[in-house]
Amino acid sequence: MSKSLGNFYTVTDVCEMYGADATRIALADAGDTLDDANFVLPNAENAILKLAHLYEWIRQTLAKISTYRTGISSDKRLAFIDKHFESKIDHNVYLSYKAYEQMRHREALKYGYFEL
């Protein structure tokens, strides 16, 4: 974005156009190095669609949750696949946390949203 090209928006403008969540995702994807950030409006538009699809998937999954197994087996041990799944989640959370610590927002977005 550039003032001279006339495509400059404030954070308030973009939040009003796309909402706070989509704006956060697009800002995190805009770059986090010493180079100028490259905020791309289609990224905010795509974030809205992805968040809407995620919301719908969660809503549908919760609606049929009674068909999934619940709780831990009678011997109180997790199955291998459960341990593997939990390990993958923990790993992505850790990588996302480390990326935030280093102010690498694009990486944190990758691990905390897309990979997770």
N, C-alpha and C positions, 0 to 999 in steps of 0.2 A: 504494500500500500504506500501511496505517496501523496502528499498534499498537492504537489505540482500537477499530478495526473488526475486529481479530483476523486480518487478512490480511497480517501482517508475516512476512517470511522473511529469514533471513540468506543471504549469498552461499553459504555452505557448504550450507545446506538446498537452495537452488535447484540448485547443482551436483550434489548427490546425486540430485535428482529428474530433472533434464534433461541432465546432463553439462556439461562445461566449455565445449565449443564452442557449444552452443545457448544457454547462459547468457551467453557473451560477446556473441553476436549480439543477444540480447534486451536486455542492458545497454547496448550501443551504440545501440540503437533507443529506449531509455528517455528520452533527451533529454540535451542537453549545454549548455543555456543556464543562466542563473542561477536559473531556476525549478527546483522540486523534480523529480527524475526520476520518471517514471511507468513503473515496471516492470510489464509486463502478462504474466501467465503464459501466455495463449494464444500470444503471440509466441515464447516459448521452445518451446512445443509445435510451432508451425509451423516453427520453425528446425530442429527434429529431422527433420521430414518433408522439408524442402527439402534438408538435408544428405544424407539417405538417398537421395533421388532423384539428387542430384548425384553421389554415390558410385557409384550403380548405372549412371548414364550414362557415367561415366569408365571403370568396369570393362568395360562392353559395348563402348565405343569402343576401348579398348586390346586387347580380344579380337579385333577385326577390323582392327587397324591395318595388317596386310599388304595390305589392299585399297586403302589410301590411297596417294597418291604420297608419296615420301619424298625428301629431299635437294633440292638446287637444280638447276635445269636445266643442261644441258651448257654453256651460255654463262655460267654463274655469276651470272646476274641473277635477281632475284626478279620474279615476275609482278606486275602492278599490284595485283591482289587481295591478294597476299601483303604488299605494302608498305602497302596500306590497312589490312589486318587488324593488322599490327604497329603502325602508327601509332595505331589506336584503343586497343590494349592499352596502349601507352606513355602515351597521353593520360590514360586512366583511372588508371593507376598514379601519374602526376604529380598528378592532382586528389586522389587518395586521400592521397598524401603531404602535400600542402598542407593538407588538412583535418585530418590528424593534428597537423601543426605548430601549427595554430590551436585544437587541442583540440575539434574539431567531429566527434565520433565518429559521429554519425548520418550526416553527410555522407560521412565516410570509409567507412562501411558501404555507403552507396549506391554510391559509385564503385568501391570495392575488392571488393565481393561481388556486389551485384545487377547493376550495369552491366557489370562484367567478365564 
